[in-house]
């Protein structure tokens, strides 16, 4: 059908490689990190991501590696207002899935190997020099592929930093498989727990600049007034991480090169959509490549479909809905 090269073997790049191989492309992937590079953190995938992973044959394995998140509860510690909603979406079979990022990446890369999709790890490539018919830039928020397209946008600091924590046991007073948020005057803290995988929590707060030094206790203090307090002292805690985002504007493609995931539109973890959006991008890109008359037409169609969804994700408001039909291959 066509020869595609993918720059970046993160979540979006690996999914794009697998999806394009499913529709008949010959795919080569390049990744700067080593195959066994350790990746920290975790992601909560939306229901649409689970449907998309089913399309490339990995949904069941990812769900088994993680655990379901069936609902969300919110508490405003300033006003006392509370709320709750299900983490399901119309038409999608599965709820959200919480999974270690390293486990998700390992499964995607194993899937590539099973599908005979080659990846050169530990390789830094020049996006301007390639031999395929299509170049897919899945090289993150500071994408070299984006700069090659003449789009010189850089990620901007959101005004917030975050610390993550994990404890091998769940907090006893909180329901399992429910994502809990407590907002306060300087930010928000959150928690989800599972009997097998324990407690996952975060504290995100307003910080004047990305280089500002904040007392670690300022991040933990809001959690001490919640049931998460019982696992704090036994938790492994990350260093503070400044949060950046990239507006979904600019040039996403030319006739034979396209951006997906964070290379095109990076959102803060506050949106809870980064990994899900990258997976959706990958499936939609492969679908448009299969059905369009040319690569150039496919990239126009992909951008027309995905940019409005990325814009809706970037702006505050209800999360955009992606139907199972949108994720057909």
Secondary structure, 3 states (H helix, E strand, C coil): CCEEEEECCCHHHHHHHHHHHHCCCEEEEEECCCCCCCCCCEEEECHHHHHHHHHCCCHHHHHHHCEEECEEEEEECCCCCEEEEECCCCCCCCCEEEEEHHHHHHHHHHHHHHCCCEEEECCCCCCCCCCCCEEEECCCCCCHHHHHCCCCCCCEEEEEEEEEEEECCCCCCCCCCEEEEEEECCEEEEEEEECCCEEEEEEEEECCCCCCCCCHHHHHHHHHCCCCHHHHCCCEECCCEEEEEECCCCCCECCCEEECHHHCCECCHHHCCHHHHHHHHHHHHHHHHHHCCCHHHHHHHHHHHHHHHHHHHHCCCCCCCCCHHHHCC
